[in-house]
Amino acid sequence: MAYYNQRIYKGKSLIKNISDYTVIDIETTSLDSASGEILEISAIKVRDKQVVDTFSKLIKVNEEIGPFTTNLTGITNEMILNEGEDLIDVLISFSNFLENDVIIGHNVNFDINFLYDSMEENLGEALTNDYIDTLRFSRKILPTLAHHRLDDLIEYFNLNTRNLHRALNDCILTNEVYLNLCNLL
């Protein structure tokens, strides 16, 4: 489809310490937003650097979830069948939850690009929120760190390690990483 990779209304990338924002994370069936589907969208709303609300939904997908995705996330085809919701309904709920907040995420361009394309295709609207990428932020604040993956930063800041790569848990950990990075400014 022609609109993929154009994303002309995508928000601006920021590096700053803010108090009010929404942390997002998604799980997908593929790394390619043109062919993959969103399995899960999660977010936490933060006000005055305190979590005030959460959002987390599994989404019905058209393809079978492969063993790699299940091993990584713990999300099974049975979970999607029993708990998954319609993509359009979830996108509308997510958009209402997000509002105009600045988005925070780790390697967040991946999530934003998937969401942007899906929202444009299914809702006819673009994801225009500005965003802060904790991956980019950590590279600026901690230039001597060998790697800047979320797990590396979780270890660096002595945070609780994650067992599975699930979206809501990753939002909580990304928020903790963001707060720790802000403390280093």
Phi, psi and omega in degrees: 000146191294329187282343181301140177074354177278303173045052187291342181258008180301141180295178182267147175278129181239155167229102181198166178263111179235162184256334183240125185190176173232126177270133181235156171203147176230158169242142187226167177274348184203163176274356184253117182291343178283332183240339182275166179238153176278125178267326187208138172236129176226154180203152171233132179268131183239131175231131183051041178063020176240137177291125181244345181198155178229157178220130177203122182221137168273150185236136174294131180243162183273346183244159176290139177280128182280165181298327179299312181296317179296317178296323181287314190257336188083359179279126182250164175299324178296318178299315180297318180297316184276325187245346184294143179244166179297134183305313183297317178299317180293318179298320178296313179299317180296315179300319177293323178292316184291319185053226182257017182300152166290136179269139171237139178195165178262125189053046192292341177302323177303308182296314182297317180298316177300311182294318179303308182297318181292318179293320179295316182290319188264333182245348182071022178226154183262154173270106189253002183297139170293162186211156174239125180260115181294338174295308179296318180300314182293326177296327178285316186280325184236064186295339182272351178294132184297317181226155183235025175295159180304316180298325177295319180287324175301315178293315181302318182269006178059043180267168176298131179285158180260144177272312180238157180271070179257148190297313183294317177299319178294327175297314181298314180292321177297321177297317178297320176297314180301313180298320178294320177296319178299323179295338180274349181295000000 
